[in-house]
């Protein structure tokens, strides 16, 4: 199952800036639109991986992982 996220992007002077709506802290700035979208993809993947590891550490032993459709 592939999940989609929403990027809010705009050009601000010579820079492109953007945020991922669903994940606080995922924001980037690049010189081109294409570079911005790639940076947002990478930063989002890193944030999800870090959040996943943090949740597993916090749960300790004996946890269960479930997929929750929305």
C-alpha positions as CSV (number, residue, x, y, z in Angstrom):
1,X,0.0,0.0,0.0
2,X,1.4,3.3,-1.0
3,X,0.6,6.4,1.1
4,X,0.4,9.9,-0.3
5,X,1.2,13.1,1.5
6,X,0.4,16.6,0.6
7,X,3.2,19.1,-0.2
8,X,2.5,22.8,0.0
9,X,5.0,24.6,-2.1
10,X,5.7,28.1,-3.5
11,X,8.4,30.1,-5.0
12,X,9.7,32.9,-2.7
13,X,12.1,35.1,-4.6
14,X,14.8,32.8,-6.1
15,X,14.0,29.9,-3.7
16,X,11.3,27.3,-3.7
17,X,10.0,26.5,-0.2
18,X,7.7,23.7,0.9
19,X,6.1,21.8,3.7
20,X,4.4,18.4,4.1
21,X,1.0,19.1,5.6
22,X,0.6,15.8,7.5
23,X,4.0,15.7,9.2
24,X,5.2,18.6,11.4
25,X,8.8,19.6,10.9
26,X,9.1,18.3,7.3
27,X,10.0,21.4,5.3
28,X,12.7,22.3,2.8
29,X,14.1,25.1,0.7
30,X,15.8,24.6,-2.7
31,X,16.8,26.5,-5.8
32,X,14.4,24.7,-8.1
33,X,10.9,23.1,-7.9
34,X,12.3,19.7,-8.8
35,X,15.0,19.9,-6.2
36,X,12.5,20.9,-3.6
37,X,10.2,18.0,-4.3
38,X,13.1,15.5,-4.1
39,X,14.3,17.1,-0.8
40,X,10.7,16.9,0.6
41,X,10.5,13.2,-0.4
42,X,13.9,12.4,1.3
43,X,13.1,14.4,4.4
44,X,9.7,12.9,4.7
45,X,11.1,9.3,4.5
46,X,13.7,10.1,7.1
47,X,11.1,11.6,9.4
48,X,8.9,8.6,9.1
49,X,11.8,6.2,9.8
50,X,12.9,8.2,12.8
51,X,9.3,8.3,14.2
52,X,8.9,4.6,13.6
53,X,12.1,3.8,15.5
54,X,11.1,6.2,18.3
55,X,7.7,4.5,18.7
56,X,9.2,1.0,18.8
57,X,11.8,2.1,21.4
58,X,9.0,3.7,23.5
59,X,6.8,0.6,23.3
60,X,9.6,-1.6,24.7
61,X,9.1,-5.4,24.5
62,X,6.0,-7.3,23.5
63,X,4.4,-4.7,21.2
64,X,2.2,-5.3,18.3
65,X,2.2,-3.4,15.0
66,X,-1.1,-2.9,13.1
67,X,-2.0,-1.1,10.0
68,X,-4.8,1.4,10.6
69,X,-6.7,2.5,7.4
70,X,-8.1,6.0,7.4
